[in-house]
Amino acid sequence: MALENDTQAPDFELASQHGAPVRLSDFRGKSAVALVFFPLAFSGTCTGELCELRDNLALFKEQGVELIGISVDSKHALRVWSEQEGYDFTLLADFWPHGQVAKEYGVFLDDKGFANRATFLIDVDGIIRASFITAPGEARSLDAYRAALGELQPA
């Protein structure tokens, strides 16, 4: 079961597509984070989704939100994919232990061996403020991101 809104986001450290370690807690007090779990690099739906995010990166930057994609692919595969598609945001390899972060967030699909399409919007204090998951094979809409980003705004 996926983590609930208004709960502390589990901290983790994973390698980026460039091999640099990225720790979620390093963003606390600095910026909100959009964690975008996706099944696999190079797949049609995932490529379409992340290209749409690439083309609308200003939605996140304007609100000071760090966009981070996570999959079970290796950092090497993620690097080639990000260079091929021109992604100007961080991709993290939840490669080993296989899918551990996706499991902590409750979105790992054991029968498939990868994460579901799940997004968590985490505020500067490390609290999940919005989240959404689509059915397997169903792309997330940009409107869902807009609505989730709205949840990060001060009341």
DSSP file (Angstrom, degrees, kcal/mol; ACC not computed):
  #  RESIDUE AA STRUCTURE BP1 BP2  ACC     N-H-->O    O-->H-N    N-H-->O    O-->H-N    TCO  KAPPA ALPHA  PHI   PSI    X-CA   Y-CA   Z-CA
    1    1 A M              0   0    0      0, 0.0   106,-0.1     0, 0.0     3,-0.1   0.000 360.0 360.0 360.0 133.6    0.0    0.0    0.0
    2    2 A A        -     0   0    0      1,-0.1   104,-0.2   105,-0.1   103,-0.1  -0.254 360.0 -91.6 -66.3 152.8    1.3    3.4   -1.0
    3    3 A L        -     0   0    0    102,-1.7     2,-0.2     1,-0.1    -1,-0.1  -0.304  44.9-116.7 -63.1 148.8    2.3    5.9    1.7
    4    4 A E    >   -     0   0    0      1,-0.1     3,-0.7    -3,-0.1   124,-0.2  -0.479  27.9 -98.9 -85.9 155.7   -0.4    8.3    2.8
    5    5 A N  T 3  S+     0   0    0      1,-0.2   124,-0.2    -2,-0.2    -1,-0.1  -0.339 105.8  35.5 -65.2 157.3   -0.4   12.1    2.4
    6    6 A D  T 3  S+     0   0    0    122,-4.3     2,-0.3     1,-0.3    -1,-0.2   0.736  94.6 113.8  65.6  26.7    0.6   14.1    5.5
    7    7 A T  S <  S-     0   0    0     -3,-0.7   121,-3.0   121,-0.4    -1,-0.3  -0.876  78.1 -90.4-119.8 158.9    3.2   11.5    6.6
    8    8 A Q  B     -A  127   0A   0     -2,-0.3   119,-0.2   119,-0.2   118,-0.1  -0.476  41.4-124.3 -67.3 130.8    7.0   11.8    6.7
    9    9 A A        -     0   0    0    117,-3.1    -1,-0.1    -2,-0.2     2,-0.1  -0.627  31.1-109.9 -75.2 130.2    8.6   10.7    3.5
   10   10 A P        -     0   0    0      0, 0.0     2,-0.1     0, 0.0    -1,-0.1  -0.367  32.7-123.5 -61.3 135.8   11.2    8.0    4.1
   11   11 A D        +     0   0    0     13,-0.1     2,-0.3    -2,-0.1    12,-0.0  -0.466  39.3 164.0 -76.9 153.1   14.7    9.1    3.6
   12   12 A F        -     0   0    0     -2,-0.1    12,-1.9     2,-0.0     2,-0.4  -0.974  30.3-140.1-158.3 165.1   17.0    7.3    1.1
   13   13 A E  E     +B   23   0B   0     -2,-0.3     2,-0.3    10,-0.2    10,-0.2  -0.980  28.5 164.3-135.1 125.4   20.2    7.7   -0.8
   14   14 A L  E     -B   22   0B   0      8,-2.2     8,-2.8    -2,-0.4     2,-0.3  -0.921  39.1-101.4-134.4 159.8   20.5    6.5   -4.4
   15   15 A A  E     -BC  21  93B   0     78,-0.6    78,-2.6    -2,-0.3     5,-0.1  -0.631  35.0-134.8 -81.4 138.3   22.9    7.1   -7.3
   16   16 A S  E >   - C   0  92B   0      4,-2.6     3,-2.1    -2,-0.3    76,-0.2  -0.263  36.7 -90.5 -79.7 176.1   21.9    9.5  -10.0
   17   17 A Q  T 3  S+     0   0    0     74,-1.2    62,-0.2     1,-0.3    75,-0.1   0.676 132.0  51.3 -62.2 -15.9   22.3    8.9  -13.7
   18   18 A H  T 3  S-     0   0    0     73,-0.2    -1,-0.3     2,-0.2    58,-0.1   0.348 121.7-107.3-101.6   4.0   25.7   10.5  -13.4
   19   19 A G  S <  S+     0   0    0     -3,-2.1    -2,-0.1     1,-0.3    57,-0.0   0.391  74.7 135.8  89.3  -3.7   26.7    8.3  -10.4
   20   20 A A        -     0   0    0     -5,-0.1    -4,-2.6     1,-0.1    -1,-0.3  -0.577  59.8-113.5 -79.0 138.7   26.5   11.0   -7.8
   21   21 A P  E     -B   15   0B   0      0, 0.0     2,-0.4     0, 0.0    -6,-0.2  -0.521  30.8-165.5 -71.4 136.8   24.7   10.1   -4.5
   22   22 A V  E     -B   14   0B   0     -8,-2.8    -8,-2.2    -2,-0.2     2,-0.5  -0.992   2.2-166.9-126.2 124.2   21.4   11.9   -3.9
   23   23 A R  E >   -B   13   0B   0     -2,-0.4     3,-1.4   -10,-0.2     4,-0.3  -0.942  19.3-142.9-113.1 129.7   19.8   11.9   -0.5
   24   24 A L  G >  S+     0   0    0    -12,-1.9     3,-2.1    -2,-0.5     4,-0.3   0.895  99.9  60.4 -56.3 -42.8   16.2   13.0   -0.1
   25   25 A S  G >  S+     0   0    0    -13,-0.3     3,-1.0     1,-0.3    -1,-0.3   0.685  87.3  75.1 -63.8 -16.9   17.0   14.7    3.3
   26   26 A D  G <  S+     0   0    0     -3,-1.4    -1,-0.3     1,-0.2    -2,-0.2   0.702  93.2  54.3 -66.5 -17.4   19.5   17.0    1.6
   27   27 A F  G X> S+     0   0    0     -3,-2.1     4,-2.4    -4,-0.3     3,-2.3   0.605  80.1 116.8 -90.3 -13.2   16.5   18.9    0.2
   28   28 A R  T <4 S+     0   0    0     -3,-1.0    97,-0.2    -4,-0.3    96,-0.1  -0.308  86.2   9.9 -60.3 134.8   14.9   19.5    3.6
   29   29 A G  T 34 S+     0   0    0     95,-3.0    -1,-0.3     1,-0.1    96,-0.1   0.390 127.7  64.5  78.2  -4.3   14.7   23.2    4.4
   30   30 A K  T <4 S-     0   0    0     -3,-2.3     2,-0.3     1,-0.4    -2,-0.2   0.769 107.9 -15.6-115.8 -50.7   15.8   24.0    0.8
   31   31 A S     <  -     0   0    0     -4,-2.4    -1,-0.4    93,-0.2    34,-0.2  -0.996  59.2-106.7-156.6 155.6   13.1   22.9   -1.7
   32   32 A A  E     -d   65   0B   0     32,-1.0    34,-2.9    -2,-0.3     2,-0.4  -0.385  37.8-140.7 -74.5 163.9   10.1   20.7   -2.1
   33   33 A V  E     -dE  66 122B   0     89,-2.7    89,-3.3    32,-0.2     2,-0.7  -0.992  12.1-153.4-134.2 136.9   10.6   17.5   -4.2
   34   34 A A  E     -dE  67 121B   0     32,-3.0    34,-2.7    -2,-0.4     2,-0.6  -0.943  17.3-160.4-105.3 109.0    8.4   15.7   -6.7
   35   35 A L  E     -dE  68 120B   0     85,-3.0    85,-2.4    -2,-0.7     2,-0.7  -0.821   6.6-169.0 -91.2 120.0    9.4   12.0   -6.6
   36   36 A V  E     -dE  69 119B   0     32,-3.1    34,-2.5    -2,-0.6     2,-0.3  -0.879   2.6-163.7-116.1  99.2    8.3   10.4   -9.8
   37   37 A F  E     +dE  70 118B   0     81,-3.0    81,-1.1    -2,-0.7    34,-0.2  -0.656  14.5 176.3 -79.7 135.0    8.5    6.6   -9.8
   38   38 A F        -     0   0    0     32,-2.5    77,-0.4    -2,-0.3    34,-0.3  -0.983  32.5-124.2-139.3 151.7    8.3    5.0  -13.2
   39   39 A P  S    S-     0   0    0      0, 0.0    33,-0.8     0, 0.0     2,-0.4   0.975  77.8 -12.0 -61.7 -63.5    8.6    1.4  -14.3
   40   40 A L    >   -     0   0    0     31,-0.1     3,-1.2    74,-0.1     6,-0.2  -0.997  60.4-114.8-149.9 138.2   11.4    1.3  -16.9
   41   41 A A  T 3  S+     0   0    0     -2,-0.4     3,-0.1     1,-0.2    37,-0.1  -0.311  99.9  24.7 -61.7 152.7   13.6    3.5  -19.0
   42   42 A F  T 3  S+     0   0    0      1,-0.2    -1,-0.2     2,-0.1     2,-0.2   0.326  88.5 128.2  73.1  -5.5   13.2    3.3  -22.7
   43   43 A S    <>  -     0   0    0     -3,-1.2     4,-2.6     1,-0.1    -1,-0.2  -0.522  67.8-118.3 -79.8 153.1    9.6    2.0  -22.5
   44   44 A G  H  > S+     0   0    0      1,-0.2     4,-2.4     2,-0.2     5,-0.2   0.913 108.6  42.4 -59.4 -50.7    7.0    3.9  -24.6
   45   45 A T  H  > S+     0   0    0      2,-0.2     4,-2.5     1,-0.2    -1,-0.2   0.917 116.3  48.5 -66.5 -42.6    4.7    5.1  -21.8
   46   46 A C  H  > S+     0   0    0      2,-0.2     4,-2.7    -6,-0.2     5,-0.3   0.906 111.7  49.8 -64.6 -41.1    7.6    6.1  -19.5
   47   47 A T  H  X S+     0   0    0     -4,-2.6     4,-2.3     1,-0.2     5,-0.2   0.932 111.6  48.9 -62.7 -44.9    9.4    8.0  -22.3
   48   48 A G  H  X S+     0   0    0     -4,-2.4     4,-1.8    -5,-0.2    -2,-0.2   0.915 112.9  47.6 -60.2 -43.9    6.2    9.8  -23.2
   49   49 A E  H  X S+     0   0    0     -4,-2.5     4,-1.9     1,-0.2    -2,-0.2   0.948 114.6  43.9 -62.7 -49.9    5.6   10.8  -19.5
   50   50 A L  H  X S+     0   0    0     -4,-2.7     4,-2.6     1,-0.2    -1,-0.2   0.823 110.6  55.1 -70.8 -29.7    9.1   12.0  -18.8
   51   51 A C  H  X S+     0   0    0     -4,-2.3     4,-2.4    -5,-0.3    -1,-0.2   0.892 107.2  51.4 -66.5 -38.1    9.3   13.9  -22.1
   52   52 A E  H  X S+     0   0    0     -4,-1.8     4,-0.8    -5,-0.2    -2,-0.2   0.900 111.2  47.4 -64.2 -39.4    6.1   15.7  -21.1
   53   53 A L  H >< S+     0   0    0     -4,-1.9     3,-0.7     2,-0.2    -2,-0.2   0.915 110.5  52.3 -66.3 -41.8    7.8   16.6  -17.8
   54   54 A R  H >< S+     0   0    0     -4,-2.6     3,-1.1     1,-0.2    -2,-0.2   0.921 110.1  48.5 -56.8 -44.5   10.9   17.7  -19.6
   55   55 A D  H 3< S+     0   0    0     -4,-2.4    -1,-0.2     1,-0.3    -2,-0.2   0.640 119.6  38.4 -73.4 -14.1    8.8   20.0  -21.8
   56   56 A N  T XX S+     0   0    0     -4,-0.8     3,-1.8    -3,-0.7     4,-0.5  -0.023  72.4 127.6-123.9  28.4    7.0   21.4  -18.8
   57   57 A L  H X>  +     0   0    0     -3,-1.1     4,-2.4     1,-0.3     3,-1.0   0.777  63.5  72.1 -58.5 -27.5    9.9   21.6  -16.3
   58   58 A A  H 3> S+     0   0    0      1,-0.3     4,-2.8     2,-0.2    -1,-0.3   0.816  85.1  66.9 -59.5 -30.7    9.1   25.3  -15.7
   59   59 A L  H <4 S+     0   0    0     -3,-1.8     4,-0.4     1,-0.2    -1,-0.3   0.886 110.7  35.0 -55.7 -38.8    5.9   24.2  -13.8
   60   60 A F  H X<>S+     0   0    0     -3,-1.0     5,-2.7    -4,-0.5     3,-0.9   0.912 117.1  51.0 -81.5 -47.6    8.2   22.7  -11.1
   61   61 A K  H ><5S+     0   0    0     -4,-2.4     3,-1.6     1,-0.3    -2,-0.2   0.879 103.7  59.1 -61.3 -39.2   11.0   25.3  -11.3
   62   62 A E  T 3<5S+     0   0    0     -4,-2.8    -1,-0.3     1,-0.3    -2,-0.2   0.783 111.6  41.9 -61.4 -26.6    8.6   28.2  -10.9
   63   63 A Q  T < 5S-     0   0    0     -3,-0.9    -1,-0.3    -4,-0.4   -31,-0.2   0.301 117.2-111.2-103.0   8.3    7.5   26.7   -7.6
   64   64 A G  T < 5 +     0   0    0     -3,-1.6   -32,-1.0    -4,-0.2     2,-0.5   0.834  66.4 149.8  68.6  32.7   10.9   25.8   -6.4
   65   65 A V  E   < -d   32   0B   0     -5,-2.7     2,-0.6   -34,-0.2   -32,-0.2  -0.876  43.2-138.2-105.3 127.1   10.2   22.0   -6.7
   66   66 A E  E     -d   33   0B   0    -34,-2.9   -32,-3.0    -2,-0.5     2,-0.5  -0.727  17.2-144.7 -82.4 121.5   13.0   19.6   -7.5
   67   67 A L  E     +d   34   0B   0     -2,-0.6    23,-0.9   -34,-0.2     2,-0.4  -0.786  23.5 175.9 -91.3 124.6   11.9   17.0  -10.0
   68   68 A I  E     -df  35  90B   0    -34,-2.7   -32,-3.1    -2,-0.5     2,-0.3  -0.985  15.1-157.3-134.7 122.4   13.4   13.6   -9.5
   69   69 A G  E     -df  36  91B   0     21,-2.7    23,-3.1    -2,-0.4     2,-0.4  -0.744  10.7-166.6 -95.1 147.0   12.6   10.4  -11.4
   70   70 A I  E     +df  37  92B   0    -34,-2.5   -32,-2.5    -2,-0.3     2,-0.3  -0.997  16.0 152.8-137.1 130.9   13.2    6.9   -9.9
   71   71 A S  E     - f   0  93B   0     21,-2.0    23,-3.6    -2,-0.4   -31,-0.1  -0.927  53.2-108.2-144.7 172.9   13.2    3.5  -11.5
   72   72 A V  S    S+     0   0    0    -33,-0.8    21,-0.1   -34,-0.3   -32,-0.1   0.404  81.2 115.3 -83.7   3.3   14.8    0.1  -10.9
   73   73 A D  S    S-     0   0    0     19,-0.2    22,-0.2   -34,-0.1    -2,-0.2  -0.261  75.2 -98.8 -67.5 160.3   17.1    0.7  -14.0
   74   74 A S     >  -     0   0    0      1,-0.1     4,-2.3    19,-0.1     5,-0.2  -0.377  29.6-112.5 -74.0 159.5   20.9    0.9  -13.5
   75   75 A K  H  > S+     0   0    0      1,-0.2     4,-2.0     2,-0.2     5,-0.1   0.820 118.4  57.4 -61.4 -29.7   22.5    4.4  -13.4
   76   76 A H  H  > S+     0   0    0      2,-0.2     4,-2.0     1,-0.2    -1,-0.2   0.928 107.7  44.4 -68.7 -45.0   24.2    3.5  -16.7
   77   77 A A  H  > S+     0   0    0      1,-0.2     4,-2.4     2,-0.2    -2,-0.2   0.910 113.7  51.5 -64.4 -41.9   20.9    2.8  -18.5
   78   78 A L  H  X S+     0   0    0     -4,-2.3     4,-2.7     1,-0.2    -1,-0.2   0.862 108.1  52.2 -64.5 -35.2   19.4    6.0  -17.0
   79   79 A R  H  X S+     0   0    0     -4,-2.0     4,-2.4     2,-0.2     5,-0.2   0.946 111.0  45.5 -66.5 -47.2   22.3    8.1  -18.1
   80   80 A V  H  X S+     0   0    0     -4,-2.0     4,-2.5     1,-0.2    -2,-0.2   0.932 115.8  47.6 -60.6 -45.3   22.1    6.9  -21.7
   81   81 A W  H  X S+     0   0    0     -4,-2.4     4,-2.3     1,-0.2    -2,-0.2   0.916 111.8  48.9 -62.8 -44.9   18.3    7.4  -21.7
   82   82 A S  H  X>S+     0   0    0     -4,-2.7     5,-1.9     1,-0.2     4,-1.1   0.879 113.8  46.6 -66.0 -36.8   18.5   10.9  -20.1
   83   83 A E  H  <5S+     0   0    0     -4,-2.4    -1,-0.2    -5,-0.2    -2,-0.2   0.914 112.6  50.0 -69.3 -41.7   21.1   12.0  -22.7
   84   84 A Q  H  <5S+     0   0    0     -4,-2.5    -2,-0.2    -5,-0.2    -1,-0.2   0.878 120.1  35.7 -62.3 -39.3   19.1   10.5  -25.6
   85   85 A E  H  <5S-     0   0    0     -4,-2.3    -1,-0.2    -5,-0.2    -2,-0.2   0.513 107.2-121.1 -96.4  -6.7   15.9   12.3  -24.5
   86   86 A G  T  <5 +     0   0    0     -4,-1.1     2,-0.4     1,-0.2    -3,-0.2   0.849  41.7 179.1  71.5  34.7   17.5   15.5  -23.2
   87   87 A Y      < -     0   0    0     -5,-1.9    -1,-0.2    -6,-0.2     4,-0.1  -0.580  15.5-167.7 -73.2 124.5   16.2   15.2  -19.6
   88   88 A D        +     0   0    0     -2,-0.4     2,-0.3     2,-0.1    -1,-0.1  -0.254  61.5  74.8-107.0  43.1   17.4   18.1  -17.5
   89   89 A F  S    S-     0   0    0    -23,-0.1     2,-0.2    -7,-0.0   -21,-0.1  -0.943  89.9 -80.8-146.6 166.6   16.4   16.7  -14.2
   90   90 A T  E     - f   0  68B   0    -23,-0.9   -21,-2.7    -2,-0.3     2,-0.4  -0.465  33.2-167.1 -77.3 136.2   17.7   14.0  -11.9
   91   91 A L  E     - f   0  69B   0    -23,-0.2   -74,-1.2    -2,-0.2     2,-0.4  -0.986  11.8-153.0-117.6 134.3   17.0   10.3  -12.5
   92   92 A L  E     -Cf  16  70B   0    -23,-3.1   -21,-2.0    -2,-0.4     2,-0.8  -0.874  10.8-132.9-114.2 142.3   17.8    7.9   -9.6
   93   93 A A  E     -Cf  15  71B   0    -78,-2.6     2,-0.8    -2,-0.4   -78,-0.6  -0.817  16.5-177.0 -96.3 106.3   18.7    4.2   -9.9
   94   94 A D      > +     0   0    0    -23,-3.6     5,-2.7    -2,-0.8     6,-0.2  -0.361  45.9 128.5 -90.9  50.8   16.7    2.1   -7.4
   95   95 A F  T   5 +     0   0    0     -2,-0.8    -1,-0.2     1,-0.3   -21,-0.1   0.896  49.4  56.7 -82.3 -46.4   18.7   -0.8   -8.7
   96   96 A W  T   5S+     0   0    0     -3,-0.4    -1,-0.3     1,-0.3     2,-0.2  -0.979 106.6  30.4-147.7 131.4   20.2   -2.5   -5.6
   97   97 A P  T > 5S-     0   0    0      0, 0.0     3,-2.3     0, 0.0    -1,-0.3   0.516 120.6-107.9 -57.7 137.7   18.8   -3.6   -3.3
   98   98 A H  T 3 5S-     0   0    0      1,-0.3    -3,-0.2    -2,-0.2    -2,-0.2  -0.163  85.8 -18.7 -54.3 114.1   16.4   -4.1   -6.2
   99   99 A G  T 3><S+     0   0    0     -5,-2.7     4,-2.4   -28,-0.1    -1,-0.3   0.684  86.8 146.0  67.8  19.8   13.4   -1.6   -5.8
  100  100 A Q  H <> S+     0   0    0     -3,-2.3     4,-2.1     1,-0.2     5,-0.1   0.894  71.7  45.1 -59.7 -43.4   14.1   -1.0   -2.1
  101  101 A V  H  > S+     0   0    0     -4,-0.3     4,-1.8     2,-0.2    -1,-0.2   0.924 112.0  51.9 -68.5 -42.6   13.0    2.7   -2.2
  102  102 A A  H  4>S+     0   0    0      1,-0.2     5,-2.8     2,-0.2     6,-0.6   0.893 109.7  51.3 -58.3 -38.8    9.9    1.8   -4.2
  103  103 A K  H ><5S+     0   0    0     -4,-2.4     3,-1.1     1,-0.2    -1,-0.2   0.913 107.0  52.7 -64.1 -42.2    9.1   -0.8   -1.6
  104  104 A E  H 3<5S+     0   0    0     -4,-2.1    -1,-0.2     1,-0.3    -2,-0.2   0.830 111.6  46.4 -63.1 -31.6    9.5    1.8    1.2
  105  105 A Y  T 3<5S-     0   0    0     -4,-1.8  -102,-1.7    -5,-0.1    -1,-0.3   0.454 115.5-118.7 -89.7  -1.7    7.0    4.0   -0.6
  106  106 A G  T < 5S+     0   0    0     -3,-1.1    -3,-0.2    -4,-0.4    -2,-0.1   0.755  86.1 105.3  76.0  26.1    4.6    1.1   -1.1
  107  107 A V      < +     0   0    0     -5,-2.8     9,-3.0    -6,-0.2     2,-0.4   0.265  39.3 117.6-123.7  12.1    4.7    1.2   -4.9
  108  108 A F  E     -H  115   0C   0     -6,-0.6     2,-0.9     7,-0.2     7,-0.3  -0.671  55.8-144.1 -82.0 132.5    6.9   -1.7   -5.9
  109  109 A L  E >>> -H  114   0C   0      5,-2.9     4,-2.9    -2,-0.4     3,-1.2  -0.828  11.5-167.6 -98.0 100.4    5.1   -4.3   -8.0
  110  110 A D  T 345S+     0   0    0     -2,-0.9    -1,-0.2     1,-0.3     5,-0.0   0.864  85.5  53.2 -56.9 -40.1    6.5   -7.7   -6.8
  111  111 A D  T 345S+     0   0    0      1,-0.2    -1,-0.3    -3,-0.1    -2,-0.0   0.719 118.6  35.9 -71.4 -19.5    5.0   -9.6   -9.7
  112  112 A K  T <45S-     0   0    0     -3,-1.2    -2,-0.2     2,-0.2    -1,-0.2   0.713 100.1-129.6-102.2 -28.1    6.5   -7.3  -12.3
  113  113 A G  T  <5S+     0   0    0     -4,-2.9     2,-0.3     1,-0.3    -3,-0.2   0.674  76.6  75.0  84.6  17.8    9.8   -6.5  -10.6
  114  114 A F  E   <S-H  109   0C   0     -5,-0.9    -5,-2.9    -7,-0.0    -1,-0.3  -0.930  84.4 -83.4-150.2 174.5    9.5   -2.7  -11.0
  115  115 A A  E     -H  108   0C   0    -77,-0.4    -7,-0.2   -76,-0.3   -43,-0.1  -0.469  37.8-119.9 -82.2 152.1    7.6    0.3   -9.5
  116  116 A N        -     0   0    0     -9,-3.0     2,-1.1    -2,-0.1    -1,-0.1  -0.307  45.7 -84.3 -73.3 169.2    4.2    1.4  -10.4
  117  117 A R  S    S+     0   0    0     17,-0.4    17,-1.9   -79,-0.1     2,-0.4  -0.710  72.5 154.5 -78.7 102.1    3.7    4.9  -11.9
  118  118 A A  E     -EG  37 133B   0     -2,-1.1   -81,-3.0   -81,-1.1     2,-0.4  -0.990  28.4-162.4-136.8 140.5    3.5    6.8   -8.6
  119  119 A T  E     -EG  36 132B   0     13,-2.6    13,-1.9    -2,-0.4     2,-0.4  -0.982   2.9-170.9-126.9 135.2    4.2   10.5   -7.8
  120  120 A F  E     -EG  35 131B   0    -85,-2.4   -85,-3.0    -2,-0.4     2,-0.6  -0.993  11.0-154.0-125.8 125.0    4.8   11.9   -4.3
  121  121 A L  E     -EG  34 130B   0      9,-3.2     8,-3.0    -2,-0.4     9,-1.3  -0.895  18.0-168.3 -98.7 118.9    5.0   15.7   -3.7
  122  122 A I  E     -EG  33 128B   0    -89,-3.3   -89,-2.7    -2,-0.6     6,-0.2  -0.919  11.5-136.7-114.9 127.8    7.1   16.3   -0.6
  123  123 A D    >   -     0   0    0      4,-2.7     3,-2.3    -2,-0.5   -92,-0.1  -0.134  36.6 -90.0 -78.2 178.2    7.3   19.7    1.0
  124  124 A V  T 3  S+     0   0    0      1,-0.3   -95,-3.0     2,-0.1   -94,-0.3   0.671 126.8  57.5 -64.8 -16.2   10.4   21.4    2.4
  125  125 A D  T 3  S-     0   0    0    -97,-0.2    -1,-0.3     2,-0.1   -97,-0.1   0.400 121.0-105.9 -93.5   2.2    9.9   19.7    5.8
  126  126 A G  S <  S+     0   0    0     -3,-2.3  -117,-3.1     1,-0.3     2,-0.4   0.680  75.0 137.6  85.2  17.9    9.9   16.2    4.2
  127  127 A I  B     -A    8   0A   0   -119,-0.2    -4,-2.7  -121,-0.0     2,-0.6  -0.830  58.6-121.4-101.1 134.1    6.2   15.6    4.5
  128  128 A I  E     +G  122   0B   0   -121,-3.0  -122,-4.3    -2,-0.4  -121,-0.4  -0.631  36.0 171.4 -71.7 117.8    4.2   14.0    1.7
  129  129 A R  E     +     0   0B   0     -8,-3.0     2,-0.3    -2,-0.6    -1,-0.2   0.665  62.7   8.8-103.8 -22.3    1.6   16.6    0.8
  130  130 A A  E     +G  121   0B   0     -9,-1.3    -9,-3.2  -126,-0.1    -1,-0.3  -0.987  62.1 172.1-155.4 151.3    0.1   15.1   -2.4
  131  131 A S  E     -G  120   0B   0     -2,-0.3     2,-0.3   -11,-0.2   -11,-0.2  -0.986   5.0-176.7-157.6 153.8    0.4   11.8   -4.3
  132  132 A F  E     -G  119   0B   0    -13,-1.9   -13,-2.6    -2,-0.3     2,-0.4  -0.980   5.0-166.6-155.3 147.6   -1.2   10.0   -7.2
  133  133 A I  E     -G  118   0B   0     -2,-0.3     2,-0.3   -15,-0.2   -15,-0.2  -0.990  10.7-150.1-134.0 138.1   -0.8    6.6   -8.8
  134  134 A T        -     0   0    0    -17,-1.9   -17,-0.4    -2,-0.4     3,-0.1  -0.723  31.9 -92.7-106.1 161.7   -2.2    5.5  -12.1
  135  135 A A    >   -     0   0    0     -2,-0.3     3,-2.6     1,-0.2    -1,-0.1  -0.329  62.3 -75.9 -64.9 151.3   -3.2    2.0  -13.2
  136  136 A P  T 3  S+     0   0    0      0, 0.0    -1,-0.2     0, 0.0     3,-0.1  -0.245 122.8  16.6 -51.8 132.4   -0.5   -0.1  -14.8
  137  137 A G  T 3  S+     0   0    0      1,-0.2     2,-0.6    -3,-0.1    -2,-0.1   0.334  99.6 116.4  85.9  -6.6    0.0    1.0  -18.4
  138  138 A E    <   -     0   0    0     -3,-2.6    -1,-0.2   -21,-0.0    -4,-0.1  -0.848  60.7-135.1-101.1 123.7   -1.8    4.4  -17.8
  139  139 A A        -     0   0    0     -2,-0.6     2,-0.3    -3,-0.1    -4,-0.1  -0.383  21.2-114.1 -71.9 151.0    0.2    7.6  -18.2
  140  140 A R        -     0   0    0     -6,-0.1     2,-0.2    -2,-0.1    -1,-0.1  -0.631  32.4-124.5 -81.7 144.8   -0.1   10.3  -15.6
  141  141 A S     >  -     0   0    0     -2,-0.3     4,-1.3     1,-0.1     3,-0.4  -0.588   9.8-126.7 -91.5 153.3   -1.6   13.6  -16.8
  142  142 A L  H  > S+     0   0    0      1,-0.2     4,-2.4    -2,-0.2     5,-0.1   0.830 111.8  61.8 -63.9 -31.5    0.0   17.0  -16.6
  143  143 A D  H  > S+     0   0    0      1,-0.2     4,-2.5     2,-0.2    -1,-0.2   0.859  98.7  55.5 -63.1 -34.7   -3.2   18.2  -14.9
  144  144 A A  H  > S+     0   0    0     -3,-0.4     4,-2.2     2,-0.2    -1,-0.2   0.892 108.4  48.3 -64.5 -38.6   -2.5   15.7  -12.1
  145  145 A Y  H  X S+     0   0    0     -4,-1.3     4,-2.9     2,-0.2    -2,-0.2   0.917 110.1  51.6 -65.9 -42.7    0.9   17.2  -11.6
  146  146 A R  H  X S+     0   0    0     -4,-2.4     4,-1.7     1,-0.2    -2,-0.2   0.931 111.4  47.1 -59.5 -45.7   -0.6   20.7  -11.6
  147  147 A A  H  X S+     0   0    0     -4,-2.5     4,-0.8     1,-0.2    -1,-0.2   0.914 113.3  48.4 -62.6 -43.2   -3.1   19.7   -8.9
  148  148 A A  H >< S+     0   0    0     -4,-2.2     3,-0.8     1,-0.2     4,-0.5   0.899 108.6  53.4 -65.6 -40.3   -0.5   18.1   -6.8
  149  149 A L  H >< S+     0   0    0     -4,-2.9     3,-1.3     1,-0.3     4,-0.4   0.853 102.2  60.3 -62.3 -33.1    1.8   21.1   -7.1
  150  150 A G  H >< S+     0   0    0     -4,-1.7     3,-0.9     1,-0.3    -1,-0.3   0.793  94.7  63.2 -63.6 -28.0   -1.1   23.2   -5.8
  151  151 A E  T << S+     0   0    0     -4,-0.8    -1,-0.3    -3,-0.8    -2,-0.2   0.689  96.0  59.5 -70.0 -18.0   -1.1   21.1   -2.6
  152  152 A L  T <  S+     0   0    0     -3,-1.3    -1,-0.2    -4,-0.5    -2,-0.2   0.640  82.9 103.0 -83.9 -14.8    2.4   22.4   -1.8
  153  153 A Q  S <  S-     0   0    0     -3,-0.9   -90,-0.0    -4,-0.4    -3,-0.0  -0.397  86.0 -98.2 -70.4 143.9    1.2   26.1   -1.8
  154  154 A P              0   0    0      0, 0.0    -1,-0.1     0, 0.0    -2,-0.1  -0.318 360.0 360.0 -61.1 142.8    0.8   27.7    1.6
  155  155 A A              0   0    0     -3,-0.1    -2,-0.1    -4,-0.1    -3,-0.0   0.482 360.0 360.0 -73.5 360.0   -2.8   27.7    2.8
